[in-house]
Amino acid sequence: MLRINGLEGIKTTFGWASALAGVLMVAGCDGGNGVDTNGGGSNGGMTAEATELQGTIGAEGGELVGASGTAFAGVHLVVPPGALSTSTPITIRAAGDSTPLPVTAVRCGPMFAIEPAGLALATPATLTLPFDDTVVSDQNRFDDEVKVWVKNGENGNSWGQRLQTDDSPGLVTIDLDALQTVAAGVNPPASTDVVTFHFAPNPKFARCFAQYPDDPSRQPDVQATVVRGELNDGMFLKGKYIKPGLAFDLFTVQNDSLGPDGAPVAGFTNFGLAWYQSDLQARSNGSMKMELRTILLDQIFGFDPAVALPPTGTFEVGFWFNDPNDAAACGFDVNAPTPFNGEHKAGPLAMITLPDATTGLGPLCTKPDTSVTPARCSP
C-alpha cells in the first residue's frame, strides 16, 4: 500500500524544499505489484507533492525509497524478511524534534521520524540517510566519519549514536533495530587533536599567483587545519584570493626556504627530502580547497638505506606552481623547471609554512624534543 499526501513545502535546517512524491517498493503486497492505487489515479497513489513516505510492509519485508529531487531524496529504508511479524504501516516524515543533538554533535542532514516510533524489529533494518558533505568538511571530518543519531524510544528525550556500516558521497547507512527519529551528524574533533597553520608567500613570485596583486587587503590567504586521527591524520586546506585557474602541487618537505619571519633564508640550497601529497587548483572565484588523509603529525618521515638516508621527517608543507609558465612574468626561468610535480617539470615554490622560531621545526611537528641540538620531533 502506498499513501503520500500533498504539501506546498517543507522547512528544514537547510531551507525550504519542495517535497515531491516519493517512491515505495514493498515485496509481495497487493497482488505482487507493491502498490495500492486506491484513490491514487495513474501515478499509483502519489500526489504531485508529499509530506511523507508511507507503505505497509509485512513479514516478507520491503523498502521505502525517497525519489530524487524531493525532500526525501537519499532516504532508503530496507526492512528484511522476518523483521516484522504482521503487516504494518510504516511512515517516514520530516521531523523538527525539540530534543537537540548532544553538544558534541553537529547535525549534517535532515531529521526524519520513522513511525510507529519505538517499534522493535526482529531483524535490523538498513537505513540510508542523506547528508551535506560541506557541513562535514567544515567540521574537519571526512564522509566515513559521519554517524547517525537515533532518539532513544518512543518517549525518549535523549539520543543514541549509530556508527555507519557504509557510506557513499552524501549518503550514510546504518543498521536500525527499532523505528525512531534519526539524523545524520558528526563529532567535531577535540581541540587537543587540531593543529592550524598558515602558509607564507614566496616573496619573489607572490604577484604571479595573487588574484589581486595590488590590493593589500586581499592578498593570498591559505591555511590548513590538521586533525590527529587514530590510524592517520586529516588535512583540510582552504585558500582565497588566488589567481583563478592556477594549478599547484602540494609537498611536505624537510627544509624551509623561508625563516620564521617569512623572509628568504640566506644561502638556502635545497628542500631536502620531499613527499608529493596532492594537487591543488584555484577555482573561478579565487578560492581553493583540498582534503588529504595520510600520516602527517609528528610521524611523517621517509628513509632510504640505499643512500644511507636515515628516517627523516618532513614537517613543512608547501605548494609549487604546476606550470613554469605561470611564474615566468615574475622572473622564473621556464627552461630550468623544478621537480615538484608528477612530470618533474614544475615551476617555483608559491607558498610554504614557516618554521618555529625556537625549534626550527615545521608545524607538522607538535612534539619537539629540545634536549638535543638541533631539535628533533618525538614520534
C-alpha positions in Angstrom: 0.0 0.0 0.0 1.3 3.5 -0.8 -0.1 6.7 0.6 1.6 10.1 0.2 -0.2 13.3 1.0 0.4 16.6 -0.6 2.1 19.8 0.7 3.5 23.0 -0.6 6.8 23.0 1.1 8.8 21.5 4.0 11.1 23.7 6.1 14.3 22.1 7.3 17.5 23.3 8.8 18.7 23.6 5.2 15.9 25.8 4.0 12.6 25.4 2.2 12.5 22.4 -0.1 9.6 21.3 -2.3 8.6 17.8 -1.2 7.7 15.9 -4.4 6.3 12.4 -4.3 8.4 9.6 -3.0 8.7 6.0 -4.2 7.8 2.9 -2.3 8.7 -0.7 -3.1 7.1 -3.4 -1.0 7.7 -7.1 -1.8 4.6 -9.2 -2.2 1.9 -6.7 -1.4 -1.3 -6.1 -3.4 -1.1 -8.9 -5.8 2.7 -8.6 -6.2 2.8 -5.1 -7.6 3.8 -3.5 -4.3 1.4 -0.5 -4.8 -2.1 0.2 -3.7 -3.6 2.5 -6.2 -6.9 3.1 -4.4 -7.8 6.7 -4.9 -4.4 7.3 -6.4 -5.1 7.6 -10.1 -2.5 6.9 -12.7 0.5 7.7 -10.5 0.0 4.8 -8.1 -1.3 6.7 -5.1 1.3 9.5 -5.2 0.1 13.1 -5.4 2.2 15.8 -7.0 3.7 16.8 -3.7 4.0 14.8 -0.4 4.9 15.3 3.2 5.8 11.7 3.9 6.7 8.3 2.6 4.3 5.6 3.7 3.7 2.0 2.9 2.5 -1.3 4.5 5.3 -3.8 5.0 4.7 -7.4 6.1 6.7 -10.4 7.2 8.1 -10.7 3.7 9.9 -7.4 4.0 10.1 -4.3 1.8 11.6 -0.9 1.1 10.7 2.7 1.3 12.7 4.9 -1.1 12.8 8.7 -1.4 12.7 9.9 -5.0 15.5 12.1 -6.3 14.7 15.8 -6.4 12.4 15.6 -3.4 12.8 16.3 0.3 13.2 12.6 0.8 16.0 12.2 -1.8 18.6 9.7 -0.4 16.3 8.2 2.2 16.2 4.4 1.8 14.7 2.0 4.4 15.1 -1.7 3.8 13.1 -3.9 6.1 14.4 -7.5 5.7 12.1 -10.6 5.7 11.1 -11.7 9.2 11.8 -8.3 10.8 8.0 -7.7 11.2 5.5 -10.5 12.1 2.4 -8.7 10.7 1.6 -6.2 8.0 2.5 -2.8 9.5 2.0 0.7 8.1 5.4 2.4 8.1 5.8 6.2 7.7 8.9 8.4 7.2 8.3 12.1 7.6 10.4 15.2 8.0 10.9 16.0 11.7 11.6 19.0 13.8 12.4 17.3 17.0 12.6 19.5 20.1 15.3 17.4 21.7 18.6 18.8 20.4 21.5 16.5 19.5 24.3 16.3 22.1 26.6 19.3 22.3 29.4 17.2 21.0 27.5 16.6 17.7 26.8 18.7 14.7 23.8 17.7 12.5 24.8 17.5 8.8 21.5 16.3 7.3 17.7 16.5 7.6 16.0 14.9 10.6 13.4 12.2 9.9 10.8 10.5 12.1 10.2 6.8 11.3 7.0 5.5 12.7 5.4 3.8 14.6 8.0 5.2 16.9 9.7 2.6 19.1 8.6 -0.4 17.1 11.2 -3.1 17.6 12.4 -5.2 14.6 13.2 -8.8 15.0 16.0 -8.4 12.4 17.6 -4.9 12.0 16.6 -2.8 9.0 19.1 -1.0 6.8 18.6 2.8 6.8 20.4 5.2 4.4 20.2 9.0 5.1 21.4 12.0 3.1 23.9 14.5 4.5 25.6 17.7 3.4 29.3 17.0 2.8 30.1 20.7 3.0 29.0 20.7 6.7 31.1 17.6 7.3 34.3 19.1 5.8 33.6 22.4 7.7 33.8 20.3 10.9 37.2 18.9 9.7 35.8 15.5 9.2 35.5 13.0 6.3 32.4 11.3 4.9 33.3 8.0 6.5 33.2 9.7 9.9 29.5 10.6 9.6 27.3 8.8 12.1 23.5 8.7 12.7 21.9 9.9 16.0 18.8 7.9 17.0 16.3 9.0 19.5 16.0 6.5 22.3 12.5 5.1 22.5 9.0 6.4 21.7 9.0 8.8 24.6 12.8 9.2 24.9 14.4 12.5 25.5 18.0 11.6 24.6 19.9 10.4 21.6 22.0 7.3 20.9 24.7 7.1 18.3 25.0 4.5 15.5 28.2 4.0 13.6 27.9 3.7 9.9 28.0 0.4 8.1 28.6 2.0 4.7 28.9 5.4 3.1 28.9 6.9 -0.4 29.0 10.6 -1.5 26.4 12.4 0.5 24.9 9.2 2.0 25.4 7.3 5.2 24.0 3.8 6.1 23.3 2.2 9.4 21.6 -0.8 10.9 18.4 0.1 12.7 16.8 -2.2 15.3 13.7 -0.1 16.0 11.8 2.7 14.3 12.8 6.0 15.7 13.7 9.7 14.9 17.0 9.9 13.2 19.5 12.4 11.9 23.0 12.3 10.3 25.7 14.1 12.2 29.4 14.3 13.0 31.5 14.7 16.1 33.9 17.7 15.6 37.4 16.8 16.7 38.7 17.7 20.2 40.7 20.9 20.3 43.7 18.9 21.5 43.7 17.0 18.3 43.7 20.0 16.0 46.6 22.0 14.6 46.0 25.0 12.4 48.7 27.0 10.4 49.0 29.5 7.6 51.2 29.5 4.5 53.5 32.3 3.7 54.2 33.5 0.2 57.5 33.1 -1.6 58.1 36.9 -2.0 59.7 36.8 -5.4 56.7 35.0 -7.0 53.7 36.3 -5.0 52.4 38.6 -7.7 52.2 35.7 -10.1 49.6 33.8 -8.0 47.8 36.7 -6.4 44.3 37.3 -7.6 44.5 41.0 -6.6 48.3 41.7 -6.5 47.8 45.5 -5.9 45.2 45.3 -3.2 46.9 44.9 0.3 43.5 43.9 1.8 43.0 40.9 -0.5 46.4 39.2 -0.6 46.5 35.4 -0.9 45.4 33.7 2.3 45.9 30.0 2.6 45.6 28.0 5.8 45.4 24.3 6.8 43.8 22.5 9.7 45.3 19.1 10.5 43.3 16.7 12.7 45.1 13.9 14.5 43.4 10.5 13.9 43.8 7.0 15.3 45.1 5.5 12.0 46.1 8.6 10.1 45.6 12.3 10.1 43.4 14.6 8.0 44.4 17.9 6.4 41.7 20.4 5.4 43.2 23.2 3.3 41.3 26.4 2.4 42.6 29.4 0.4 41.3 32.6 -1.1 42.5 35.4 -3.3 44.4 33.1 -5.6 44.5 33.8 -9.3 41.7 31.8 -10.8 42.6 28.6 -12.6 46.1 28.3 -11.4 47.3 24.7 -10.6 49.7 23.8 -7.9 51.4 20.7 -6.4 51.5 20.2 -2.6 54.5 18.6 -0.9 55.7 18.0 2.6 59.4 18.9 2.8 62.3 18.6 5.2 63.8 22.1 4.8 62.2 25.5 4.6 63.4 28.3 2.2 61.8 30.9 4.5 62.7 31.8 8.0 60.3 32.2 11.0 59.7 35.8 9.9 58.8 34.8 6.3 62.0 36.3 4.8 64.1 34.1 2.4 66.8 32.1 4.1 70.2 33.4 3.1 72.3 30.7 1.3 69.4 28.3 1.1 70.4 25.3 -1.0 67.5 22.7 -1.2 64.3 21.4 0.4 65.8 18.1 1.4 63.5 15.1 1.5 60.2 15.9 -0.2 56.9 13.9 -0.4 54.3 14.6 -3.2 51.0 14.8 -1.4 48.3 16.4 -3.5 47.3 18.6 -6.4 45.6 22.0 -5.8 43.7 24.3 -8.2 42.2 27.7 -7.6 38.5 28.0 -8.5 37.0 30.6 -10.7 36.3 32.8 -7.7 39.9 32.6 -6.4 39.2 30.1 -3.6 41.0 26.9 -3.1 40.1 23.8 -1.1 41.7 20.4 -0.6 41.3 17.4 1.8 44.1 15.0 2.4 44.3 11.9 4.6 47.7 10.4 5.4 50.3 10.3 8.2 51.1 13.9 9.0 51.6 14.9 12.6 54.9 14.1 14.2 55.4 10.8 12.4 55.7 11.8 8.7 59.1 10.6 7.5 60.9 8.8 4.8 64.2 6.9 4.6 66.4 5.2 2.0 69.1 2.8 3.2 70.5 2.6 -0.4 71.9 6.1 0.0 72.3 5.9 3.8 69.4 8.3 4.5 68.1 7.6 8.0 64.5 8.2 8.9 63.9 11.9 8.1 60.9 13.9 9.0 59.1 16.3 6.5 57.4 18.8 8.8 57.0 21.7 6.5 54.2 22.0 3.9 54.5 23.9 0.6 53.0 24.1 -2.8 54.6 24.8 -6.2 53.4 26.3 -9.5 52.4 23.3 -11.6 53.2 25.2 -14.8 56.5 27.0 -15.0 55.0 29.5 -17.5 52.6 30.8 -14.7 55.6 32.2 -12.9 57.6 33.5 -15.9 56.3 37.1 -15.5 57.9 37.1 -12.1 61.3 36.1 -13.4 61.2 32.3 -13.3 63.4 30.6 -16.0 60.9 28.2 -17.7 63.9 26.3 -19.1 65.0 25.3 -15.6 61.9 23.7 -14.1 61.8 22.2 -10.6 60.9 18.6 -10.0 57.8 19.4 -7.9 55.1 17.8 -10.0 54.2 14.5 -11.5 56.2 15.2 -14.7 59.1 16.7 -12.7 58.8 19.9 -14.7 57.1 22.3 -12.2 57.5 26.0 -11.5 58.9 27.6 -8.3 57.6 27.5 -4.8 54.5 29.6 -4.3 53.7 29.3 -0.6 55.1 27.4 2.3 54.7 27.0 6.1 57.1 28.7 8.4 59.4 27.0 11.0 59.1 27.6 14.7 61.5 30.3 15.9 62.7 28.2 18.8 62.9 24.7 17.4 63.3 25.3 13.7 60.7 22.6 13.0 57.7 22.9 10.8 54.1 22.9 12.1 53.6 19.2 11.4 55.8 18.6 14.5 53.7 19.1 17.6 56.1 17.2 20.0 59.5 18.8 19.6 62.4 17.4 21.6 64.7 20.3 22.5 67.0 18.2 24.6 69.2 17.8 21.5 70.6 20.4 19.0 69.1 20.8 16.5 65.7 20.0 18.0 64.0 16.9 16.6 60.4 15.7 16.7 59.3 13.0 19.1 57.1 10.4 17.3 
